[in-house]
């Protein structure tokens, strides 16, 4: 039997949507800009699994002038603690200089305390009589609200202050400031403000859109689950096809794989035929929960980091792309409604 050879390139899908820049994204960003005067520190969250792709240049362009802490969230879902993971983290830290960088898992108190300690030290350096106010920003569903709740719980031992959910768009407006550090005899309190996730105006390539969708930054209804599952299968094969050995032998054929998953997990339609959409959604959720391998979707190398910096220049300001894409999306939805009604 011939040894398995994974696909080295994923097929180009030009028909995929390239924008998810919604009205409340634009409104939220405009509101953030007006509040920047009162903010001492911007905490920008990015998804550890897509450290390059989850970077939104809009924040750098519109929230300039404030010190920035970049927190790569969901480290527990993208890192196995391997030497190669630590090497990638060092590359990312060097890439983001002079901004400070932390890697975080909101369920790990020691990880949360590192963010708190940074916030405390930053506030002490400012020495404000009114306390320090910080803003947490990021792409949709990168874990901003989860981190805020963890900082509040560890910092002041209070319960959840921000709603969280598996799909993007739970936070749609800028929230009130939440205390995350109590005042003491030497320093005033520290407050953190939650904000809605803001998508990039236009995604330059289809693969980046697939990565963001797979990590949950766009709603699962935007891209067909079998397409997302196929991209995940491609990534799993590059990482280690053994991670899905309980469900299927190594394969590059998504329908063959999903049929095997459906049979193994009992996701069958009437008559016993496999429900490939249900199997695809189940598989995607398993990976999102860290149960089908813990790895990055982005390839973190020095050359890729340099290319990302070059390619993202001016990307944040490409609002014309976003407006055209938004207009096309509305036309497509109207046409679909008309066809369904007729």
N, C-alpha and C positions, 0 to 999 in steps of 0.2 A: 504493500500500500504506500502510495506517494505521500511524502510529508506535506503538511498543510502550509500553504503560502498565503498570508493575509494580503488584502488590497493595500497598496502603497499610496494610492490617491483615491479620494472620494469623488464620485461623479459630480460635475458642475450642474447645479439646479438653478437656472436663470429665472424660473417662474416663481421662486420663493419671494415673499414680501421682504422688503429691505428697510422698513420703518415700523416703529411702534411708538412714535413720539406723539403722545395723546394730548388733548387739551389741558388736562390737569397737570401734565408734566411741564408744559410751557408756563402755566399760571403759577405753579409751585416754584419754578426757577426764578421767575420775575419777583415773587414775594421774598425769596431768599436774598436776592440782591438788595432789596430795600431794607432788610433787617441786618445787613452785614455790619453796619455802624456799631451795633450793640454786641457783636460777637468777637470773642478773643481768640478762638481756635476753631478751625473747621476739621472735623473728623470724617474723612472720606472712606467709606466701606467699599471694598471690591471683593469679588468671589475668588477664593483661593484656587478653585478648580479652573478658572479662566482669568488669570491675573493680568493678561494683556487685553483680552477682549472686553472685560468688565470695566475697563478704564473709560471714563466719559470726559473728553476734553472740554465739554461745556462747563464743568465745575472749575477747571483751571482758568478758563477764559472769563467766566462771570463772577467768580468768587475770589479773584486775585486780591492781594493786599493783606491777606490774613495767613498766619502760620497754619500749616496743614499737617495733620497726622493721618497717614494712610494705614488702614487696618484691613488686612486680608482675612475675611471671615470664612467660616466653615472649613478651617484647616483640618479638622477631624475627618472630613469627607474627601479630602484630596491628597492627604499625606499618610504614609504608613510609617513615618519616622525613619525612613531609609536615608542612607548617606546621600544619595542622589537628590532626595527631597531637600535636605539641608543645603546642598550646593545650589540648587535652584533658588532657595530663599535668599542666599547671600547675593546672588546675581540680581535679584529683584531689589534688594536693599540698596545695592550700588547704583542701579538704574534710576531709582527714585530720589537720589540725593539732589538737593539738600533736605528734602522732606524726610521726616522720621517715618519708619515703617515698623509695624507690629503684625504678627500672625496670631489669629485668635480662634478660639472655640468657645462659644458663649456658655456651653455646659460645663466648662472647666474653670473652676474658681481661680486657680492660679493664673490662668490666661487672662481672665477678666481683670484681676488685680494689676496686671501689667499696664492695662489701659488706664485704670484708675490712678495708678502711680504717676503715669505720664501727665494725666489731667491735673493731678494735685501739684506736681512740680511746676507745670506751666502756669497754673493759677497763682502759686506762691511767688513766681518771678514777676508777675504782673502787679501784685500787691494792691488790689483794688478794694476800696472800702465797701463797695456794693456787691462783692462776690464776683465770680467769673462765670460768663455765659458762653456756652459752646454750641455748635450746630453739627448734627450728624447727617451726612448726605450720601448718596450712592445711586446706582442703577436700581431698577425695580427688583425686589425680592432677593437682595444680596445679604439680608440679615440685619438691617439697621435697627428695626424695632426690637428684634430679639436681643441684640447687643445692648440697646438702651435698657431693656428690662433687666438684663443680667447685671449691668452696672448699678442700677438702682437697688437691686436685691442684695448684692455684695457690699455696695457702698453705704447704704443707709438702712438695709434690712427691711425694705418695703416691697409690696407686691407689684404685679404688672401695672404699668402705666400706659403702655401702647399695645394696640391690637396687633396680632400676627396671624399669618395664614400661609397655606402652601402655594397659593396663586398670587401673582403680582396685583397691586392696586388696592391693598387693604388700607394703607395710609394714603389718603388723597389730598389732605390739607396739612399745612404746617400746624403742629400741635403746640400746646403750652409748654413752657420750660419745666423740666423735671429735675428735682434735686438728686444728685448722685454722690455728693461728698458733703458731709456735715462740716460746719465751721468749728474751729477750735481756738485756743488762746492765741495762736499764731497766724491763722489764716481764716478767710471768709469761706462761705459755702460755694460749691461748684454746681452749676445748673446746665442741663443738656436739653436741646430742642430737637424733637423728631421732625422729619420732613418727608414728603412723598418721594418715591423713587422717580428718577428722571432718565429716560432712555436717550441714546444718541439720536440726533435728528435723522441720520441716514447711515445704514450699515453698508460698508463698501463692498462686501463680498458675501456670497451665500453661506459659506462655511462658518463665518462669524455669527450669522443669524442662527444657524443650527446649534452652535455652541451655547448661545444665550438662551435659546428656547429649551435646550436640554437641561440647563441649570435653573429653568423656571422664571426667567426674566420677562418672558412674554406668555400670554395665556395659552394653555394647551390646545385651544381650538384654532389657533392661528396657523399652525403647521400640522399636517396629517401625522397621527401617531406612528404609522408604519414608516414614514420618512425619518422621523426622529429616531425611531428604534433602529433603523438601518444605519444611521450615522453613529449611534451608540455601539452597534455591533462592530462597525469599522474601527472605532476607537478601542474597544475591548480586545479585538484581535491584535492590534498593534501593541497593546499592553501585555496581555497574557490570555489566550483563549481558554485556559484551564479554569478561569473564574466562573465560566458558565457550564462546566462539565456536568453538573447535576441535571441539566436540562437538555443538552444537545452536544453532539460531537462538534469539533471545530468546523465552521462553515462561513462562507462569504455571502450566502444566499439568504436574504432576510425572510422570505416567506417559508423557506424550509426551517429556519430557526424558530420563527414565531409559531409555526404549526407544532413543532416539538415542545415548545414552552406551553402552548395551550393544552396539549395532551397531558403533559406532566402535571399541570396545575389545575386541570379540570375546567378550563375556560373554553367550553364547547357550546355550539349552537344546537338548535333542534336537529335531530338526526345524527348528532355526534360530530359534525364538522367543526374544525377549529375556529374559534373567534379570534382572528388575528389582531383586530383593533384592541380588544380587551387584553390580549397577551402583550401587545406593545406597550400599553399604558401601565400594566403591572410591572413589566421589565424596566421601564423608565423610572417608575417610582422606587423600585428596589435600588437602582443605581443612585438616585438622589438621596436615598437614606444610607448610602455607604455599604450596601449589601451585595454589590456586584463590582467589587474592585474600588480602590481608593487611589485615584490618579488625576493628574491635570489633563485637560483637553488641549490647552495651549502648550506648544513646544517652547520651553524657556531656554533660550541660548543667547549668547551675547549678540549674534547677528540678528536674531529675531527681535530682540529688545530695541536694537538700533533702528531696524526697519519700522517697528511700531511707532517710534518717536517721529520718524520722517513722515510716515503715511498719515498720522493723525493730525499733522499740521493743517489747520484750517478746517478740519472735519467738524469741530463743534459749531462753527459758524455757518455750516451748509444748511441753513433753515429752508432755503428754497427747495432743496431736495425733499425735505420733510413735508413742506406744504404740497408739493406735487404728489408725493406718495400718499398723503392723507386724502387729497382730492380723488386720486385714483381708487383708493380703498372705499371711499364713500360711494363712488359711482358703481363699483363692483357689488357692494352690498345692496344698493338700490335695484340693480339689475337682477340680482339673485332673488330679492323679495318679489319683484315683478314676475319672474319666471315661476316662482312657487305659487303665486296667487292666480296665475293664468291656467 
